[in-house]
Amino acid sequence: MDARTVFRRLDYPLWRLTAHNPVRMLKLVSEDALERVLHDADWLATYDRVIGRLDAARAARNTWCEAECGDLKDKTVAYFSAEFALHQSMPIYAGGLGVLAGDHCKEASDLGVPLIGVGFMYPQGYFHQSLTADGWQVEIYERLNWTDTAIEPAMTPEGKPCVTAVPLGNRTVLVAVWQVRVGRVKLFLLDTDLEENAPWDRELSARLYGGDRETRIQQEIILGVGGVRVLRALGIHPSVYHLNEGHAGFVVLQRIRDLCESGWQYDAALEDVRRTTVFTTHTPVAAGHDAFPFHLVEAHLAGAWGDLGDYRERFLALGHHDAGGGAMFNMTALCLRATGAVNGVSRLHGEVTRQMWQGIWPDTPREQLPIASLTNGVHVPTWMSYEVAGLLEKYLGADWLEHHDDPAVCDRVLEIPDEELWEARQALRAFLFNFVRERARHRWTTEQVAASRIVAAGTMFDHNTLTIGFARRFTSYKRPELIFSDADRLASILTAPGRAVQILFAGKAHPADEVGKHHLQHIYKHALDPKFGGRIAFVDDYDLHVAHFLVQGCDVWMNNPRKPLEASGTSGMKAAINGTPHMSIGDGWWAEGFTGENGWLIEGHADPNDHGAQDWADAQAMYALIEQQLVPTFYDRDRRGTPTRWLKVVRESIRTVLPRFSTRRMVKEYVREMYLPALRQEVTP
């Protein structure tokens, strides 16, 4: 928190103008601003405190891992993911998977877990979202400005920039490696955009999730096979490999090949790889698991076999899966068969995953399948607002952040006075609306967008009105239009005199998801419908920067996926720890997080196999919750104008979610339940 203060107090308008990008800000800050803070004793003390903590952190003294996990001493855990969300200045993420990976790395750094990350450096990142006059999503790709990001070339032990050759089909592709320092953790990012590569190979790492299926499999070979080769070139020899989703599944191929070429038999090599590899699967949606025709896999792995050629069929069998449309090489099936520990990302998701993949172990009862549940969490220092953090420091103690996974520590949230908690929540809502209006003004002045875009952006929103937030990827199973099921009833809720409600939407549809784009367009058009009185808004180009304002500034966080298709859903956790209670279907993390007092559960009673009936029932349940619980609880005030009943829910939201759904708890569980057991077994050649 102090680190943010250093930049905020250096030049607050510039800090906001640069979207909280320290690298870019330091390039633009004036000499006058620097001269001023050099004579500010309080600012200098804060700066010295931050630098001291950074130096101590990098020295890795007295960390949790050092004290509790002796078996990890001098070991390395390699964490592979197709995307990492660290900061909005480095848009190499699309959504929840990347945010989870970034938060995992940050918490590993905080706890002293010897983890390194391996992913892609996408020079064009993920797309910026723009909307046409009628609300249709347009994807805009821009090359990253390298000088505005905290990135540097990764160097080999010989002191040279790391460039590694990766076999791909009947050719070789060169991969450069970039390094990002995430506290104690290093993140290595692969990049094929080298002059020595053919133009089509340079494009392989250009965009996140770009191109067709053939591009996708080549990217995954670069990540898996290339990632292992890169670590070897850097002189890093991990003891445990963690595959974050199936995109990195080809890690196991390169590792088996390396062992066989050093004299191991195939079966022993596979068993050793299985023992030392853990796998996290994130999606209960069948289409979310990458699968490729076998001929495509064989064509692009042609140069990767080495001495494993005789075992080609056995390796391909590890990925064999038939979901009803014919046998394919499925990356999740590969990971399930070739790793020793597997987990879903919530209790319910673990159950769903065991049901989905029971065919991998046909003779094993479902309750005995080797798939655990380890619920996701969020990195508290990243997502906690300055205002709420200040209250926690005041009432929980100066060291609250070190112990925020302790429920006894978090119970002291109950001691925060109503007036102070309400003042913080009011300030966060004001920050959100100021951001929304500044963003709309920027669109108006720099892009000359139509007046309709300005209205749809939320410029008519009121600072004192109950505000519900809905921000996530726009896709059908998340049912973004559910609340519009009965438009007339919704309109009466939103425009009720003296007790109005407003809803703020944000999110992107996948570039190839035409249905998702239509959902988005419909909501944009609702924002322009006079029936709703300007109480619907859509904020475009959702990213980490926008997310911070939304999860902190809305009053309620709404989530209504089609159960059980939400694996976890961490945005609701981020909101809840800031005092923005969750209103959700009992899916993902909310199935275990809802206590009856810390938010609201949407329960529509209908046949779950009849989607139309279930949608209608869920929508009616949502309307009833808003009318009968949210609105009266929010607007009923004491003589000082304080909503005491509402603040009771706010406190319970923070108190119950903070210790149970943080990455501090999550990463500790990964260490104890996944990483350490992988180190305590031995396989001989």
Secondary structure, 3 states (H helix, E strand, C coil): CHHHHHHHHHCHHHHHHCCCCHHHHHHHCCHHHHHHHCCCHHHHHHHHHHHHHHHHHHHCCCCHHHHHCHHHCCCCEEEECCCCCCCCCCCCCCCHHHHHHHHHHHHHHHHCCCEEEEEECCCCCCCEEEECCCCCEEEECCCCCHHHCCCEECECCCCCECEEEEEECCEEEEEEEEEEEECCEEEEEEECCCCCCCHHHHHHHCCCCCCCHHHHHHHHHHHHHHHHHHHHHCCCCCCEEEEECHHHCCHHHHHHHHHHHCCCCHHHHHHHHHHCEEEECCCCCHHHCCEECHHHHHHHCCCCCHHHHHHHHHHHHHCEEECCCCEEEEHHHHHHHHCCEEEECCHHHHHHHHHHCHHHCCCCCHHHCCEEECCCCECHHHHCCHHHHHHHHHHHCCCHHHHCCCHHHHHHHHHCCHHHHHHHHHHHHHHHHHHHHHHHHHHHHHHCCCHHHHHHCCCCCCCCCEEEEEECCCCHHHCCCHHHCCHHHHHHHHCCCCCCEEEEEECCCCCCCHHHHHHHHHHHHHHCCHHHCCCEEEECCCCHHHHHHHHHHCCEEEECCCCCCCCCCCHHHHHHCCCCCEEEECCCCHHHHCCCCCEEEECCCCCCCCHHHHHHHHHHHHHHHHHHHHHHHHHCCCCCCCCHHHHHHHHHHHHHHHHHCEHHHHHHHHHHHHHHHHHCCCCCC
